[in-house]
Amino acid sequence: MESDVLLAAASRAIIIGFNIRPEPKAAALAEQQGVDIRLYTVIYDAIADIKAAMEGLLEPTLKERTLGRAEVRQVFTIPKAGVVAGSYVLDGTISRGSAGVRVIRDNVVVYQGKLASLRRFKDDVRDVQQGYECGLSIENFNDVKVGDIIEAYAIDKIAAKL
């Protein structure tokens, strides 16, 4: 009916029909107003489309994934650069593009932030793999100590399911 189309246009909704056909005037008005009319003859198709639309409205869940861990073996203070942690990558990969890093001291997180720099010898690098040494600095944190663990992590968005 035309009143259904006007209501859908006012509320920016779609019209779902099951085993019906729209009136010609209502179909023309829907096209003019930009209202989407979806018609189904199989109820499972209608349910699947509605479920998919509802899932699209849900916020994704965030899941943290550990990329790698490095142990601080030596601490250097460099003029203009601040504190650089000479580290050995214990497992995984320390990556400059990670969402963040945390400093763990005696199994307690003492700081969480981002990498300011990641170097291997004198070269800036994108990532350092397990078994290699690197120098890294953390934005706004200069209290790194020998024995600290630097853990790099990423945050993945997972689509919510109904």
C-alpha positions as CSV (number, residue, x, y, z in Angstrom):
1,M,0.0,0.0,0.0
2,E,1.1,3.6,-0.6
3,S,0.9,4.4,3.1
4,D,3.4,1.6,3.9
5,V,5.8,3.2,1.3
6,L,5.4,6.6,2.8
7,L,6.1,5.3,6.3
8,A,9.2,3.4,5.1
9,A,10.4,6.5,3.3
10,A,10.0,8.6,6.5
11,S,11.8,6.1,8.7
12,R,14.5,5.2,6.1
13,A,13.3,1.5,6.2
14,I,12.9,-1.2,3.7
15,I,9.7,-3.1,2.9
16,I,9.8,-6.9,3.1
17,G,7.0,-8.9,1.4
18,F,6.3,-12.6,1.6
19,N,4.2,-14.2,-1.1
20,I,2.7,-10.9,-2.2
21,R,3.1,-8.4,-5.1
22,P,3.0,-4.6,-4.5
23,E,0.3,-2.5,-6.0
24,P,1.5,-0.6,-9.2
25,K,1.0,2.8,-7.5
26,A,2.9,1.7,-4.4
27,A,5.7,0.3,-6.5
28,A,6.0,3.5,-8.5
29,L,6.0,5.6,-5.3
30,A,8.6,3.3,-3.7
31,E,10.9,3.9,-6.7
32,Q,10.3,7.6,-6.6
33,Q,11.0,7.8,-2.9
34,G,14.0,5.4,-3.0
35,V,12.4,2.8,-0.8
36,D,13.8,-0.7,-1.2
37,I,11.1,-3.4,-1.6
38,R,12.2,-7.0,-1.1
39,L,9.9,-9.8,-2.1
40,Y,10.3,-13.4,-1.1
41,T,8.5,-16.6,-1.8
42,V,10.7,-18.8,0.4
43,I,10.5,-17.9,4.1
44,Y,14.1,-19.1,4.8
45,D,15.4,-16.6,2.2
46,A,13.6,-13.8,4.0
47,I,14.9,-14.9,7.4
48,A,18.5,-15.2,6.1
49,D,18.5,-11.8,4.6
50,I,17.0,-10.2,7.7
51,K,19.6,-12.0,9.9
52,A,22.4,-10.8,7.6
53,A,21.1,-7.2,7.8
54,M,20.9,-7.4,11.6
55,E,24.4,-8.7,11.9
56,G,25.6,-5.8,9.7
57,L,24.2,-3.4,12.3
58,L,26.0,-5.1,15.2
59,E,29.3,-3.7,16.5
60,P,32.2,-6.0,15.8
61,T,33.9,-7.6,18.8
62,L,37.5,-6.8,19.3
63,K,40.0,-9.6,20.0
64,E,43.6,-9.1,20.9
65,R,46.3,-11.2,19.2
66,T,49.9,-11.3,20.5
67,L,52.4,-10.8,17.7
68,G,55.6,-11.3,19.6
69,R,57.7,-10.9,22.7
70,A,61.1,-9.4,23.2
71,E,63.3,-9.3,26.3
72,V,65.3,-6.2,27.2
73,R,68.9,-7.1,27.5
74,Q,70.5,-3.7,27.6
75,V,69.3,-0.1,28.0
76,F,71.0,2.8,26.2
77,T,70.4,6.5,26.7
78,I,70.9,8.4,23.4
79,P,70.8,12.2,23.3
80,K,67.8,13.5,21.3
81,A,66.4,10.0,21.0
82,G,65.8,9.1,24.6
83,V,66.0,5.6,26.0
84,V,66.5,2.7,23.6
85,A,66.0,-0.9,24.7
86,G,68.5,-3.3,23.2
87,S,66.3,-6.4,23.0
88,Y,66.2,-10.0,21.9
89,V,63.0,-11.3,20.2
90,L,62.0,-14.4,22.2
91,D,59.1,-15.5,20.0
92,G,56.9,-14.2,17.2
93,T,57.7,-10.9,15.5
94,I,58.0,-7.4,16.9
95,S,56.4,-5.2,14.3
96,R,56.3,-1.4,13.9
97,G,52.8,-1.7,12.4
98,S,51.4,-3.4,15.5
99,A,48.4,-1.9,17.3
100,G,50.5,-1.4,20.4
101,V,53.1,-2.7,22.8
102,R,53.1,-3.3,26.5
103,V,56.0,-3.4,28.9
104,I,55.8,-6.3,31.4
105,R,58.0,-6.2,34.5
106,D,57.8,-9.2,36.9
107,N,54.6,-10.4,35.2
108,V,52.9,-7.0,35.7
109,V,52.0,-4.6,32.9
110,V,53.8,-1.3,33.7
111,Y,53.1,0.5,30.5
112,Q,51.0,0.2,27.3
113,G,51.6,2.3,24.3
114,K,53.1,2.3,20.8
115,L,56.6,1.8,19.3
116,A,58.4,5.0,18.6
117,S,61.3,3.3,16.7
118,L,62.5,-0.2,15.7
119,R,66.0,-0.7,14.5
120,R,68.3,-3.5,13.6
121,F,71.9,-2.3,13.8
122,K,71.7,1.2,12.4
123,D,68.8,0.6,10.0
124,D,65.1,1.3,10.6
125,V,63.2,-1.9,10.1
126,R,59.5,-2.7,9.8
127,D,59.7,-5.9,11.9
128,V,62.2,-8.2,13.7
129,Q,61.7,-11.9,13.9
130,Q,62.3,-14.5,16.6
131,G,66.0,-15.1,17.4
132,Y,67.2,-11.7,16.3
133,E,68.3,-8.6,18.3
134,C,66.9,-5.1,17.9
135,G,66.8,-1.7,19.4
136,L,63.4,-0.2,20.2
137,S,62.0,2.8,21.9
138,I,58.5,3.3,23.1
139,E,56.5,6.5,22.8
140,N,56.3,8.5,26.0
141,F,58.1,5.9,28.1
142,N,61.7,6.0,29.2
143,D,61.6,3.7,32.3
144,V,62.6,0.5,30.5
145,K,64.8,-1.8,32.6
146,V,66.9,-4.8,31.8
147,G,64.8,-7.9,32.1
148,D,61.5,-6.2,31.0
149,I,59.4,-8.1,28.4
150,I,58.1,-6.0,25.4
151,E,55.0,-7.6,24.0
152,A,53.6,-6.5,20.7
153,Y,50.0,-7.1,19.9
154,A,47.3,-6.4,17.3
155,I,43.6,-6.0,17.7
156,D,41.3,-7.8,15.3
157,K,37.7,-6.9,14.6
158,I,35.5,-9.9,14.4
159,A,32.0,-9.6,12.8
160,A,29.3,-10.3,15.3
161,K,27.0,-13.2,14.7
162,L,23.4,-13.7,15.8
